Amino acid sequence: MPSDPLKDLELLIRSRHGLIHLATDEEERASTLIQHVADRLATPLFRWTRIRGLGRVDLESAAYDTEVPTKAFRHITAAANSAV
């Protein structure tokens, strides 16, 4: 039985895994898949980059001082809201 990446990812997120690593050469496809799952779950989607830091994909601004991964993880740990 073939695997359904959308259902697999949604199951991992619903199971409250704190970190999910996607190894892929298809970054755009993976981003679309993650956005789709976040939309299905009615949950905000965040993205981290070294330049911008941690921010919601639908907003211009990013969380202050989250460009360093350890600071971004501290911010995520302290956040009270659920998100992807």
mmCIF file of the N, C-alpha and C atoms, coordinates in Angstrom:
data_MODEL
# 
_entry.id   MODEL 
# 
loop_
_atom_site.group_PDB 
_atom_site.id 
_atom_site.type_symbol 
_atom_site.label_atom_id 
_atom_site.label_alt_id 
_atom_site.label_comp_id 
_atom_site.label_asym_id 
_atom_site.label_entity_id 
_atom_site.label_seq_id 
_atom_site.pdbx_PDB_ins_code 
_atom_site.Cartn_x 
_atom_site.Cartn_y 
_atom_site.Cartn_z 
_atom_site.occupancy 
_atom_site.B_iso_or_equiv 
_atom_site.pdbx_formal_charge 
_atom_site.auth_seq_id 
_atom_site.auth_comp_id 
_atom_site.auth_asym_id 
_atom_site.auth_atom_id 
_atom_site.pdbx_PDB_model_num 
ATOM 1   N N  . MET A 1 1  ? 0.841  -1.173 0.000  1.00 0.00 ? 1  MET A N  1 
ATOM 2   C CA . MET A 1 1  ? 0.000  0.000  0.000  1.00 0.00 ? 1  MET A CA 1 
ATOM 3   C C  . MET A 1 1  ? 0.891  1.243  0.000  1.00 0.00 ? 1  MET A C  1 
ATOM 4   N N  . PRO A 1 2  ? 0.727  2.135  -0.989 1.00 0.00 ? 2  PRO A N  1 
ATOM 5   C CA . PRO A 1 2  ? 1.570  3.326  -1.069 1.00 0.00 ? 2  PRO A CA 1 
ATOM 6   C C  . PRO A 1 2  ? 1.283  4.310  0.067  1.00 0.00 ? 2  PRO A C  1 
ATOM 7   N N  . SER A 1 3  ? 2.321  5.014  0.432  1.00 0.00 ? 3  SER A N  1 
ATOM 8   C CA . SER A 1 3  ? 2.220  5.999  1.498  1.00 0.00 ? 3  SER A CA 1 
ATOM 9   C C  . SER A 1 3  ? 1.648  7.312  0.954  1.00 0.00 ? 3  SER A C  1 
ATOM 10  N N  . ASP A 1 4  ? 0.866  8.014  1.774  1.00 0.00 ? 4  ASP A N  1 
ATOM 11  C CA . ASP A 1 4  ? 0.322  9.317  1.415  1.00 0.00 ? 4  ASP A CA 1 
ATOM 12  C C  . ASP A 1 4  ? 1.075  10.369 2.227  1.00 0.00 ? 4  ASP A C  1 
ATOM 13  N N  . PRO A 1 5  ? 1.974  11.137 1.591  1.00 0.00 ? 5  PRO A N  1 
ATOM 14  C CA . PRO A 1 5  ? 2.794  12.098 2.340  1.00 0.00 ? 5  PRO A CA 1 
ATOM 15  C C  . PRO A 1 5  ? 1.969  13.112 3.128  1.00 0.00 ? 5  PRO A C  1 
ATOM 16  N N  . LEU A 1 6  ? 0.845  13.539 2.588  1.00 0.00 ? 6  LEU A N  1 
ATOM 17  C CA . LEU A 1 6  ? -0.009 14.505 3.273  1.00 0.00 ? 6  LEU A CA 1 
ATOM 18  C C  . LEU A 1 6  ? -0.554 13.919 4.568  1.00 0.00 ? 6  LEU A C  1 
ATOM 19  N N  . LYS A 1 7  ? -1.087 12.722 4.493  1.00 0.00 ? 7  LYS A N  1 
ATOM 20  C CA . LYS A 1 7  ? -1.632 12.065 5.690  1.00 0.00 ? 7  LYS A CA 1 
ATOM 21  C C  . LYS A 1 7  ? -0.532 11.724 6.681  1.00 0.00 ? 7  LYS A C  1 
ATOM 22  N N  . ASP A 1 8  ? 0.625  11.289 6.181  1.00 0.00 ? 8  ASP A N  1 
ATOM 23  C CA . ASP A 1 8  ? 1.751  10.959 7.065  1.00 0.00 ? 8  ASP A CA 1 
ATOM 24  C C  . ASP A 1 8  ? 2.206  12.189 7.846  1.00 0.00 ? 8  ASP A C  1 
ATOM 25  N N  . LEU A 1 9  ? 2.362  13.312 7.152  1.00 0.00 ? 9  LEU A N  1 
ATOM 26  C CA . LEU A 1 9  ? 2.799  14.543 7.810  1.00 0.00 ? 9  LEU A CA 1 
ATOM 27  C C  . LEU A 1 9  ? 1.742  15.032 8.798  1.00 0.00 ? 9  LEU A C  1 
ATOM 28  N N  . GLU A 1 10 ? 0.491  14.987 8.400  1.00 0.00 ? 10 GLU A N  1 
ATOM 29  C CA . GLU A 1 10 ? -0.588 15.411 9.299  1.00 0.00 ? 10 GLU A CA 1 
ATOM 30  C C  . GLU A 1 10 ? -0.612 14.545 10.559 1.00 0.00 ? 10 GLU A C  1 
ATOM 31  N N  . LEU A 1 11 ? -0.415 13.255 10.406 1.00 0.00 ? 11 LEU A N  1 
ATOM 32  C CA . LEU A 1 11 ? -0.385 12.354 11.564 1.00 0.00 ? 11 LEU A CA 1 
ATOM 33  C C  . LEU A 1 11 ? 0.765  12.702 12.504 1.00 0.00 ? 11 LEU A C  1 
ATOM 34  N N  . LEU A 1 12 ? 1.931  12.977 11.948 1.00 0.00 ? 12 LEU A N  1 
ATOM 35  C CA . LEU A 1 12 ? 3.077  13.359 12.780 1.00 0.00 ? 12 LEU A CA 1 
ATOM 36  C C  . LEU A 1 12 ? 2.797  14.648 13.549 1.00 0.00 ? 12 LEU A C  1 
ATOM 37  N N  . ILE A 1 13 ? 2.189  15.624 12.883 1.00 0.00 ? 13 ILE A N  1 
ATOM 38  C CA . ILE A 1 13 ? 1.878  16.895 13.539 1.00 0.00 ? 13 ILE A CA 1 
ATOM 39  C C  . ILE A 1 13 ? 0.795  16.704 14.597 1.00 0.00 ? 13 ILE A C  1 
ATOM 40  N N  . ARG A 1 14 ? -0.255 15.969 14.270 1.00 0.00 ? 14 ARG A N  1 
ATOM 41  C CA . ARG A 1 14 ? -1.319 15.713 15.252 1.00 0.00 ? 14 ARG A CA 1 
ATOM 42  C C  . ARG A 1 14 ? -0.793 14.922 16.455 1.00 0.00 ? 14 ARG A C  1 
ATOM 43  N N  . SER A 1 15 ? 0.246  14.127 16.246 1.00 0.00 ? 15 SER A N  1 
ATOM 44  C CA . SER A 1 15 ? 0.845  13.347 17.332 1.00 0.00 ? 15 SER A CA 1 
ATOM 45  C C  . SER A 1 15 ? 1.756  14.212 18.211 1.00 0.00 ? 15 SER A C  1 
ATOM 46  N N  . ARG A 1 16 ? 1.829  15.500 17.875 1.00 0.00 ? 16 ARG A N  1 
ATOM 47  C CA . ARG A 1 16 ? 2.555  16.499 18.664 1.00 0.00 ? 16 ARG A CA 1 
ATOM 48  C C  . ARG A 1 16 ? 4.064  16.268 18.708 1.00 0.00 ? 16 ARG A C  1 
ATOM 49  N N  . HIS A 1 17 ? 4.624  15.800 17.594 1.00 0.00 ? 17 HIS A N  1 
ATOM 50  C CA . HIS A 1 17 ? 6.079  15.704 17.490 1.00 0.00 ? 17 HIS A CA 1 
ATOM 51  C C  . HIS A 1 17 ? 6.633  17.125 17.508 1.00 0.00 ? 17 HIS A C  1 
ATOM 52  N N  . GLY A 1 18 ? 7.621  17.363 18.348 1.00 0.00 ? 18 GLY A N  1 
ATOM 53  C CA . GLY A 1 18 ? 8.175  18.702 18.504 1.00 0.00 ? 18 GLY A CA 1 
ATOM 54  C C  . GLY A 1 18 ? 9.003  19.156 17.325 1.00 0.00 ? 18 GLY A C  1 
ATOM 55  N N  . LEU A 1 19 ? 9.591  18.221 16.608 1.00 0.00 ? 19 LEU A N  1 
ATOM 56  C CA . LEU A 1 19 ? 10.440 18.562 15.476 1.00 0.00 ? 19 LEU A CA 1 
ATOM 57  C C  . LEU A 1 19 ? 10.316 17.458 14.434 1.00 0.00 ? 19 LEU A C  1 
ATOM 58  N N  . ILE A 1 20 ? 10.077 17.867 13.208 1.00 0.00 ? 20 ILE A N  1 
ATOM 59  C CA . ILE A 1 20 ? 9.979  16.924 12.094 1.00 0.00 ? 20 ILE A CA 1 
ATOM 60  C C  . ILE A 1 20 ? 10.966 17.379 11.032 1.00 0.00 ? 20 ILE A C  1 
ATOM 61  N N  . HIS A 1 21 ? 11.856 16.494 10.629 1.00 0.00 ? 21 HIS A N  1 
ATOM 62  C CA . HIS A 1 21 ? 12.858 16.820 9.616  1.00 0.00 ? 21 HIS A CA 1 
ATOM 63  C C  . HIS A 1 21 ? 12.442 16.190 8.294  1.00 0.00 ? 21 HIS A C  1 
ATOM 64  N N  . LEU A 1 22 ? 12.286 17.023 7.277  1.00 0.00 ? 22 LEU A N  1 
ATOM 65  C CA . LEU A 1 22 ? 11.965 16.523 5.941  1.00 0.00 ? 22 LEU A CA 1 
ATOM 66  C C  . LEU A 1 22 ? 13.206 16.617 5.084  1.00 0.00 ? 22 LEU A C  1 
ATOM 67  N N  . ALA A 1 23 ? 13.700 15.493 4.643  1.00 0.00 ? 23 ALA A N  1 
ATOM 68  C CA . ALA A 1 23 ? 14.850 15.467 3.735  1.00 0.00 ? 23 ALA A CA 1 
ATOM 69  C C  . ALA A 1 23 ? 14.306 15.341 2.317  1.00 0.00 ? 23 ALA A C  1 
ATOM 70  N N  . THR A 1 24 ? 14.494 16.389 1.516  1.00 0.00 ? 24 THR A N  1 
ATOM 71  C CA . THR A 1 24 ? 13.952 16.383 0.169  1.00 0.00 ? 24 THR A CA 1 
ATOM 72  C C  . THR A 1 24 ? 14.767 17.290 -0.738 1.00 0.00 ? 24 THR A C  1 
ATOM 73  N N  . ASP A 1 25 ? 14.752 16.972 -2.020 1.00 0.00 ? 25 ASP A N  1 
ATOM 74  C CA . ASP A 1 25 ? 15.335 17.852 -3.031 1.00 0.00 ? 25 ASP A CA 1 
ATOM 75  C C  . ASP A 1 25 ? 14.268 18.760 -3.622 1.00 0.00 ? 25 ASP A C  1 
ATOM 76  N N  . GLU A 1 26 ? 13.023 18.557 -3.202 1.00 0.00 ? 26 GLU A N  1 
ATOM 77  C CA . GLU A 1 26 ? 11.893 19.306 -3.736 1.00 0.00 ? 26 GLU A CA 1 
ATOM 78  C C  . GLU A 1 26 ? 11.347 20.271 -2.672 1.00 0.00 ? 26 GLU A C  1 
ATOM 79  N N  . GLU A 1 27 ? 12.114 21.328 -2.406 1.00 0.00 ? 27 GLU A N  1 
ATOM 80  C CA . GLU A 1 27 ? 11.768 22.271 -1.348 1.00 0.00 ? 27 GLU A CA 1 
ATOM 81  C C  . GLU A 1 27 ? 10.404 22.926 -1.576 1.00 0.00 ? 27 GLU A C  1 
ATOM 82  N N  . GLU A 1 28 ? 10.119 23.310 -2.796 1.00 0.00 ? 28 GLU A N  1 
ATOM 83  C CA . GLU A 1 28 ? 8.845  23.964 -3.094 1.00 0.00 ? 28 GLU A CA 1 
ATOM 84  C C  . GLU A 1 28 ? 7.669  23.017 -2.841 1.00 0.00 ? 28 GLU A C  1 
ATOM 85  N N  . ARG A 1 29 ? 7.809  21.771 -3.264 1.00 0.00 ? 29 ARG A N  1 
ATOM 86  C CA . ARG A 1 29 ? 6.749  20.785 -3.037 1.00 0.00 ? 29 ARG A CA 1 
ATOM 87  C C  . ARG A 1 29 ? 6.543  20.532 -1.541 1.00 0.00 ? 29 ARG A C  1 
ATOM 88  N N  . ALA A 1 30 ? 7.641  20.427 -0.785 1.00 0.00 ? 30 ALA A N  1 
ATOM 89  C CA . ALA A 1 30 ? 7.563  20.217 0.661  1.00 0.00 ? 30 ALA A CA 1 
ATOM 90  C C  . ALA A 1 30 ? 6.890  21.406 1.338  1.00 0.00 ? 30 ALA A C  1 
ATOM 91  N N  . SER A 1 31 ? 7.233  22.632 0.922  1.00 0.00 ? 31 SER A N  1 
ATOM 92  C CA . SER A 1 31 ? 6.616  23.831 1.494  1.00 0.00 ? 31 SER A CA 1 
ATOM 93  C C  . SER A 1 31 ? 5.115  23.853 1.240  1.00 0.00 ? 31 SER A C  1 
ATOM 94  N N  . THR A 1 32 ? 4.732  23.474 0.031  1.00 0.00 ? 32 THR A N  1 
ATOM 95  C CA . THR A 1 32 ? 3.310  23.427 -0.314 1.00 0.00 ? 32 THR A CA 1 
ATOM 96  C C  . THR A 1 32 ? 2.590  22.378 0.534  1.00 0.00 ? 32 THR A C  1 
ATOM 97  N N  . LEU A 1 33 ? 3.204  21.232 0.713  1.00 0.00 ? 33 LEU A N  1 
ATOM 98  C CA . LEU A 1 33 ? 2.632  20.161 1.526  1.00 0.00 ? 33 LEU A CA 1 
ATOM 99  C C  . LEU A 1 33 ? 2.436  20.621 2.974  1.00 0.00 ? 33 LEU A C  1 
ATOM 100 N N  . ILE A 1 34 ? 3.451  21.262 3.532  1.00 0.00 ? 34 ILE A N  1 
ATOM 101 C CA . ILE A 1 34 ? 3.370  21.733 4.918  1.00 0.00 ? 34 ILE A CA 1 
ATOM 102 C C  . ILE A 1 34 ? 2.296  22.806 5.046  1.00 0.00 ? 34 ILE A C  1 
ATOM 103 N N  . GLN A 1 35 ? 2.236  23.731 4.098  1.00 0.00 ? 35 GLN A N  1 
ATOM 104 C CA . GLN A 1 35 ? 1.205  24.773 4.124  1.00 0.00 ? 35 GLN A CA 1 
ATOM 105 C C  . GLN A 1 35 ? -0.184 24.158 4.057  1.00 0.00 ? 35 GLN A C  1 
ATOM 106 N N  . HIS A 1 36 ? -0.342 23.161 3.226  1.00 0.00 ? 36 HIS A N  1 
ATOM 107 C CA . HIS A 1 36 ? -1.642 22.490 3.089  1.00 0.00 ? 36 HIS A CA 1 
ATOM 108 C C  . HIS A 1 36 ? -2.057 21.829 4.409  1.00 0.00 ? 36 HIS A C  1 
ATOM 109 N N  . VAL A 1 37 ? -1.134 21.155 5.058  1.00 0.00 ? 37 VAL A N  1 
ATOM 110 C CA . VAL A 1 37 ? -1.437 20.509 6.345  1.00 0.00 ? 37 VAL A CA 1 
ATOM 111 C C  . VAL A 1 37 ? -1.796 21.563 7.394  1.00 0.00 ? 37 VAL A C  1 
ATOM 112 N N  . ALA A 1 38 ? -1.030 22.651 7.455  1.00 0.00 ? 38 ALA A N  1 
ATOM 113 C CA . ALA A 1 38 ? -1.330 23.721 8.416  1.00 0.00 ? 38 ALA A CA 1 
ATOM 114 C C  . ALA A 1 38 ? -2.717 24.302 8.160  1.00 0.00 ? 38 ALA A C  1 
ATOM 115 N N  . ASP A 1 39 ? -3.070 24.502 6.899  1.00 0.00 ? 39 ASP A N  1 
ATOM 116 C CA . ASP A 1 39 ? -4.407 24.997 6.552  1.00 0.00 ? 39 ASP A CA 1 
ATOM 117 C C  . ASP A 1 39 ? -5.485 24.015 6.985  1.00 0.00 ? 39 ASP A C  1 
ATOM 118 N N  . ARG A 1 40 ? -5.265 22.728 6.729  1.00 0.00 ? 40 ARG A N  1 
ATOM 119 C CA . ARG A 1 40 ? -6.246 21.695 7.124  1.00 0.00 ? 40 ARG A CA 1 
ATOM 120 C C  . ARG A 1 40 ? -6.444 21.660 8.628  1.00 0.00 ? 40 ARG A C  1 
ATOM 121 N N  . LEU A 1 41 ? -5.373 21.929 9.374  1.00 0.00 ? 41 LEU A N  1 
ATOM 122 C CA . LEU A 1 41 ? -5.440 21.914 10.829 1.00 0.00 ? 41 LEU A CA 1 
ATOM 123 C C  . LEU A 1 41 ? -5.818 23.271 11.404 1.00 0.00 ? 41 LEU A C  1 
ATOM 124 N N  . ALA A 1 42 ? -6.023 24.262 10.546 1.00 0.00 ? 42 ALA A N  1 
ATOM 125 C CA . ALA A 1 42 ? -6.343 25.630 10.970 1.00 0.00 ? 42 ALA A CA 1 
ATOM 126 C C  . ALA A 1 42 ? -5.325 26.125 12.001 1.00 0.00 ? 42 ALA A C  1 
ATOM 127 N N  . THR A 1 43 ? -4.050 25.912 11.688 1.00 0.00 ? 43 THR A N  1 
ATOM 128 C CA . THR A 1 43 ? -2.941 26.238 12.583 1.00 0.00 ? 43 THR A CA 1 
ATOM 129 C C  . THR A 1 43 ? -1.970 27.153 11.855 1.00 0.00 ? 43 THR A C  1 
ATOM 130 N N  . PRO A 1 44 ? -1.474 28.201 12.536 1.00 0.00 ? 44 PRO A N  1 
ATOM 131 C CA . PRO A 1 44 ? -0.503 29.078 11.880 1.00 0.00 ? 44 PRO A CA 1 
ATOM 132 C C  . PRO A 1 44 ? 0.779  28.330 11.520 1.00 0.00 ? 44 PRO A C  1 
ATOM 133 N N  . LEU A 1 45 ? 1.369  28.724 10.411 1.00 0.00 ? 45 LEU A N  1 
ATOM 134 C CA . LEU A 1 45 ? 2.604  28.111 9.938  1.00 0.00 ? 45 LEU A CA 1 
ATOM 135 C C  . LEU A 1 45 ? 3.750  29.099 10.101 1.00 0.00 ? 45 LEU A C  1 
ATOM 136 N N  . PHE A 1 46 ? 4.832  28.653 10.727 1.00 0.00 ? 46 PHE A N  1 
ATOM 137 C CA . PHE A 1 46 ? 6.027  29.471 10.925 1.00 0.00 ? 46 PHE A CA 1 
ATOM 138 C C  . PHE A 1 46 ? 7.167  28.906 10.098 1.00 0.00 ? 46 PHE A C  1 
ATOM 139 N N  . ARG A 1 47 ? 8.089  29.787 9.729  1.00 0.00 ? 47 ARG A N  1 
ATOM 140 C CA . ARG A 1 47 ? 9.287  29.386 8.992  1.00 0.00 ? 47 ARG A CA 1 
ATOM 141 C C  . ARG A 1 47 ? 10.475 30.104 9.629  1.00 0.00 ? 47 ARG A C  1 
ATOM 142 N N  . TRP A 1 48 ? 11.606 29.401 9.697  1.00 0.00 ? 48 TRP A N  1 
ATOM 143 C CA . TRP A 1 48 ? 12.820 29.998 10.237 1.00 0.00 ? 48 TRP A CA 1 
ATOM 144 C C  . TRP A 1 48 ? 13.864 30.098 9.147  1.00 0.00 ? 48 TRP A C  1 
ATOM 145 N N  . THR A 1 49 ? 14.533 31.240 9.085  1.00 0.00 ? 49 THR A N  1 
ATOM 146 C CA . THR A 1 49 ? 15.706 31.410 8.233  1.00 0.00 ? 49 THR A CA 1 
ATOM 147 C C  . THR A 1 49 ? 16.768 32.153 9.046  1.00 0.00 ? 49 THR A C  1 
ATOM 148 N N  . ARG A 1 50 ? 18.024 31.977 8.666  1.00 0.00 ? 50 ARG A N  1 
ATOM 149 C CA . ARG A 1 50 ? 19.118 32.652 9.384  1.00 0.00 ? 50 ARG A CA 1 
ATOM 150 C C  . ARG A 1 50 ? 19.021 34.170 9.268  1.00 0.00 ? 50 ARG A C  1 
ATOM 151 N N  . ILE A 1 51 ? 18.513 34.657 8.175  1.00 0.00 ? 51 ILE A N  1 
ATOM 152 C CA . ILE A 1 51 ? 18.445 36.099 7.957  1.00 0.00 ? 51 ILE A CA 1 
ATOM 153 C C  . ILE A 1 51 ? 17.229 36.711 8.647  1.00 0.00 ? 51 ILE A C  1 
ATOM 154 N N  . ARG A 1 52 ? 16.080 36.110 8.487  1.00 0.00 ? 52 ARG A N  1 
ATOM 155 C CA . ARG A 1 52 ? 14.834 36.669 9.014  1.00 0.00 ? 52 ARG A CA 1 
ATOM 156 C C  . ARG A 1 52 ? 14.558 36.243 10.443 1.00 0.00 ? 52 ARG A C  1 
ATOM 157 N N  . GLY A 1 53 ? 14.935 35.040 10.791 1.00 0.00 ? 53 GLY A N  1 
ATOM 158 C CA . GLY A 1 53 ? 14.568 34.487 12.087 1.00 0.00 ? 53 GLY A CA 1 
ATOM 159 C C  . GLY A 1 53 ? 13.283 33.696 11.963 1.00 0.00 ? 53 GLY A C  1 
ATOM 160 N N  . LEU A 1 54 ? 12.557 33.591 13.049 1.00 0.00 ? 54 LEU A N  1 
ATOM 161 C CA . LEU A 1 54 ? 11.317 32.814 13.095 1.00 0.00 ? 54 LEU A CA 1 
ATOM 162 C C  . LEU A 1 54 ? 10.131 33.738 12.887 1.00 0.00 ? 54 LEU A C  1 
ATOM 163 N N  . GLY A 1 55 ? 9.315  33.431 11.911 1.00 0.00 ? 55 GLY A N  1 
ATOM 164 C CA . GLY A 1 55 ? 8.140  34.266 11.648 1.00 0.00 ? 55 GLY A CA 1 
ATOM 165 C C  . GLY A 1 55 ? 7.042  33.495 10.964 1.00 0.00 ? 55 GLY A C  1 
ATOM 166 N N  . ARG A 1 56 ? 5.822  33.982 11.143 1.00 0.00 ? 56 ARG A N  1 
ATOM 167 C CA . ARG A 1 56 ? 4.682  33.376 10.438 1.00 0.00 ? 56 ARG A CA 1 
ATOM 168 C C  . ARG A 1 56 ? 4.835  33.627 8.945  1.00 0.00 ? 56 ARG A C  1 
ATOM 169 N N  . VAL A 1 57 ? 4.493  32.646 8.151  1.00 0.00 ? 57 VAL A N  1 
ATOM 170 C CA . VAL A 1 57 ? 4.657  32.786 6.699  1.00 0.00 ? 57 VAL A CA 1 
ATOM 171 C C  . VAL A 1 57 ? 3.689  33.809 6.118  1.00 0.00 ? 57 VAL A C  1 
ATOM 172 N N  . ASP A 1 58 ? 2.589  34.083 6.805  1.00 0.00 ? 58 ASP A N  1 
ATOM 173 C CA . ASP A 1 58 ? 1.597  35.016 6.286  1.00 0.00 ? 58 ASP A CA 1 
ATOM 174 C C  . ASP A 1 58 ? 1.784  36.443 6.814  1.00 0.00 ? 58 ASP A C  1 
ATOM 175 N N  . LEU A 1 59 ? 2.841  36.691 7.569  1.00 0.00 ? 59 LEU A N  1 
ATOM 176 C CA . LEU A 1 59 ? 3.109  38.027 8.104  1.00 0.00 ? 59 LEU A CA 1 
ATOM 177 C C  . LEU A 1 59 ? 4.512  38.473 7.711  1.00 0.00 ? 59 LEU A C  1 
ATOM 178 N N  . GLU A 1 60 ? 4.710  39.767 7.588  1.00 0.00 ? 60 GLU A N  1 
ATOM 179 C CA . GLU A 1 60 ? 6.011  40.324 7.208  1.00 0.00 ? 60 GLU A CA 1 
ATOM 180 C C  . GLU A 1 60 ? 7.039  40.226 8.326  1.00 0.00 ? 60 GLU A C  1 
ATOM 181 N N  . SER A 1 61 ? 6.624  40.504 9.548  1.00 0.00 ? 61 SER A N  1 
ATOM 182 C CA . SER A 1 61 ? 7.577  40.581 10.654 1.00 0.00 ? 61 SER A CA 1 
ATOM 183 C C  . SER A 1 61 ? 7.921  39.199 11.198 1.00 0.00 ? 61 SER A C  1 
ATOM 184 N N  . ALA A 1 62 ? 9.043  39.158 11.898 1.00 0.00 ? 62 ALA A N  1 
ATOM 185 C CA . ALA A 1 62 ? 9.490  37.918 12.540 1.00 0.00 ? 62 ALA A CA 1 
ATOM 186 C C  . ALA A 1 62 ? 9.632  38.180 14.036 1.00 0.00 ? 62 ALA A C  1 
ATOM 187 N N  . ALA A 1 63 ? 9.710  37.118 14.808 1.00 0.00 ? 63 ALA A N  1 
ATOM 188 C CA . ALA A 1 63 ? 9.913  37.254 16.247 1.00 0.00 ? 63 ALA A CA 1 
ATOM 189 C C  . ALA A 1 63 ? 11.292 37.860 16.490 1.00 0.00 ? 63 ALA A C  1 
ATOM 190 N N  . TYR A 1 64 ? 11.358 38.790 17.412 1.00 0.00 ? 64 TYR A N  1 
ATOM 191 C CA . TYR A 1 64 ? 12.592 39.511 17.699 1.00 0.00 ? 64 TYR A CA 1 
ATOM 192 C C  . TYR A 1 64 ? 13.687 38.558 18.168 1.00 0.00 ? 64 TYR A C  1 
ATOM 193 N N  . ASP A 1 65 ? 14.886 38.732 17.620 1.00 0.00 ? 65 ASP A N  1 
ATOM 194 C CA . ASP A 1 65 ? 16.100 38.049 18.067 1.00 0.00 ? 65 ASP A CA 1 
ATOM 195 C C  . ASP A 1 65 ? 15.991 36.520 17.978 1.00 0.00 ? 65 ASP A C  1 
ATOM 196 N N  . THR A 1 66 ? 15.466 36.028 16.842 1.00 0.00 ? 66 THR A N  1 
ATOM 197 C CA . THR A 1 66 ? 15.340 34.572 16.661 1.00 0.00 ? 66 THR A CA 1 
ATOM 198 C C  . THR A 1 66 ? 16.158 34.067 15.470 1.00 0.00 ? 66 THR A C  1 
ATOM 199 N N  . GLU A 1 67 ? 17.146 34.835 15.052 1.00 0.00 ? 67 GLU A N  1 
ATOM 200 C CA . GLU A 1 67 ? 17.976 34.432 13.912 1.00 0.00 ? 67 GLU A CA 1 
ATOM 201 C C  . GLU A 1 67 ? 18.902 33.267 14.254 1.00 0.00 ? 67 GLU A C  1 
ATOM 202 N N  . VAL A 1 68 ? 19.270 33.156 15.514 1.00 0.00 ? 68 VAL A N  1 
ATOM 203 C CA . VAL A 1 68 ? 20.123 32.065 15.985 1.00 0.00 ? 68 VAL A CA 1 
ATOM 204 C C  . VAL A 1 68 ? 19.211 30.891 16.364 1.00 0.00 ? 68 VAL A C  1 
ATOM 205 N N  . PRO A 1 69 ? 19.513 29.679 15.892 1.00 0.00 ? 69 PRO A N  1 
ATOM 206 C CA . PRO A 1 69 ? 18.619 28.538 16.146 1.00 0.00 ? 69 PRO A CA 1 
ATOM 207 C C  . PRO A 1 69 ? 18.267 28.322 17.626 1.00 0.00 ? 69 PRO A C  1 
ATOM 208 N N  . THR A 1 70 ? 19.236 28.448 18.519 1.00 0.00 ? 70 THR A N  1 
ATOM 209 C CA . THR A 1 70 ? 18.925 28.205 19.939 1.00 0.00 ? 70 THR A CA 1 
ATOM 210 C C  . THR A 1 70 ? 17.931 29.230 20.474 1.00 0.00 ? 70 THR A C  1 
ATOM 211 N N  . LYS A 1 71 ? 18.033 30.463 20.016 1.00 0.00 ? 71 LYS A N  1 
ATOM 212 C CA . LYS A 1 71 ? 17.079 31.488 20.449 1.00 0.00 ? 71 LYS A CA 1 
ATOM 213 C C  . LYS A 1 71 ? 15.697 31.236 19.846 1.00 0.00 ? 71 LYS A C  1 
ATOM 214 N N  . ALA A 1 72 ? 15.666 30.755 18.628 1.00 0.00 ? 72 ALA A N  1 
ATOM 215 C CA . ALA A 1 72 ? 14.386 30.421 18.003 1.00 0.00 ? 72 ALA A CA 1 
ATOM 216 C C  . ALA A 1 72 ? 13.718 29.274 18.762 1.00 0.00 ? 72 ALA A C  1 
ATOM 217 N N  . PHE A 1 73 ? 14.502 28.254 19.149 1.00 0.00 ? 73 PHE A N  1 
ATOM 218 C CA . PHE A 1 73 ? 13.932 27.145 19.918 1.00 0.00 ? 73 PHE A CA 1 
ATOM 219 C C  . PHE A 1 73 ? 13.433 27.617 21.283 1.00 0.00 ? 73 PHE A C  1 
ATOM 220 N N  . ARG A 1 74 ? 14.156 28.540 21.920 1.00 0.00 ? 74 ARG A N  1 
ATOM 221 C CA . ARG A 1 74 ? 13.680 29.088 23.200 1.00 0.00 ? 74 ARG A CA 1 
ATOM 222 C C  . ARG A 1 74 ? 12.347 29.800 23.016 1.00 0.00 ? 74 ARG A C  1 
ATOM 223 N N  . HIS A 1 75 ? 12.236 30.544 21.935 1.00 0.00 ? 75 HIS A N  1 
ATOM 224 C CA . HIS A 1 75 ? 10.987 31.249 21.642 1.00 0.00 ? 75 HIS A CA 1 
ATOM 225 C C  . HIS A 1 75 ? 9.846  30.251 21.431 1.00 0.00 ? 75 HIS A C  1 
ATOM 226 N N  . ILE A 1 76 ? 10.107 29.208 20.683 1.00 0.00 ? 76 ILE A N  1 
ATOM 227 C CA . ILE A 1 76 ? 9.089  28.182 20.421 1.00 0.00 ? 76 ILE A CA 1 
ATOM 228 C C  . ILE A 1 76 ? 8.669  27.515 21.723 1.00 0.00 ? 76 ILE A C  1 
ATOM 229 N N  . THR A 1 77 ? 9.631  27.182 22.569 1.00 0.00 ? 77 THR A N  1 
ATOM 230 C CA . THR A 1 77 ? 9.337  26.530 23.849 1.00 0.00 ? 77 THR A CA 1 
ATOM 231 C C  . THR A 1 77 ? 8.489  27.412 24.746 1.00 0.00 ? 77 THR A C  1 
ATOM 232 N N  . ALA A 1 78 ? 8.751  28.711 24.738 1.00 0.00 ? 78 ALA A N  1 
ATOM 233 C CA . ALA A 1 78 ? 8.022  29.639 25.595 1.00 0.00 ? 78 ALA A CA 1 
ATOM 234 C C  . ALA A 1 78 ? 6.652  30.019 25.043 1.00 0.00 ? 78 ALA A C  1 
ATOM 235 N N  . ALA A 1 79 ? 6.424  29.790 23.756 1.00 0.00 ? 79 ALA A N  1 
ATOM 236 C CA . ALA A 1 79 ? 5.159  30.198 23.133 1.00 0.00 ? 79 ALA A CA 1 
ATOM 237 C C  . ALA A 1 79 ? 3.992  29.360 23.685 1.00 0.00 ? 79 ALA A C  1 
ATOM 238 N N  . ALA A 1 80 ? 2.892  30.052 23.876 1.00 0.00 ? 80 ALA A N  1 
ATOM 239 C CA . ALA A 1 80 ? 1.700  29.385 24.420 1.00 0.00 ? 80 ALA A CA 1 
ATOM 240 C C  . ALA A 1 80 ? 0.779  28.866 23.305 1.00 0.00 ? 80 ALA A C  1 
ATOM 241 N N  . ASN A 1 81 ? 1.012  29.300 22.085 1.00 0.00 ? 81 ASN A N  1 
ATOM 242 C CA . ASN A 1 81 ? 0.124  28.925 20.980 1.00 0.00 ? 81 ASN A CA 1 
ATOM 243 C C  . ASN A 1 81 ? 0.624  27.710 20.230 1.00 0.00 ? 81 ASN A C  1 
ATOM 244 N N  . SER A 1 82 ? -0.318 26.926 19.722 1.00 0.00 ? 82 SER A N  1 
ATOM 245 C CA . SER A 1 82 ? 0.039  25.805 18.865 1.00 0.00 ? 82 SER A CA 1 
ATOM 246 C C  . SER A 1 82 ? 0.324  26.335 17.465 1.00 0.00 ? 82 SER A C  1 
ATOM 247 N N  . ALA A 1 83 ? 1.291  25.753 16.806 1.00 0.00 ? 83 ALA A N  1 
ATOM 248 C CA . ALA A 1 83 ? 1.647  26.175 15.457 1.00 0.00 ? 83 ALA A CA 1 
ATOM 249 C C  . ALA A 1 83 ? 2.436  25.086 14.768 1.00 0.00 ? 83 ALA A C  1 
ATOM 250 N N  . VAL A 1 84 ? 2.582  25.227 13.472 1.00 0.00 ? 84 VAL A N  1 
ATOM 251 C CA . VAL A 1 84 ? 3.410  24.324 12.676 1.00 0.00 ? 84 VAL A CA 1 
ATOM 252 C C  . VAL A 1 84 ? 4.594  25.120 12.209 1.00 0.00 ? 84 VAL A C  1 
# 
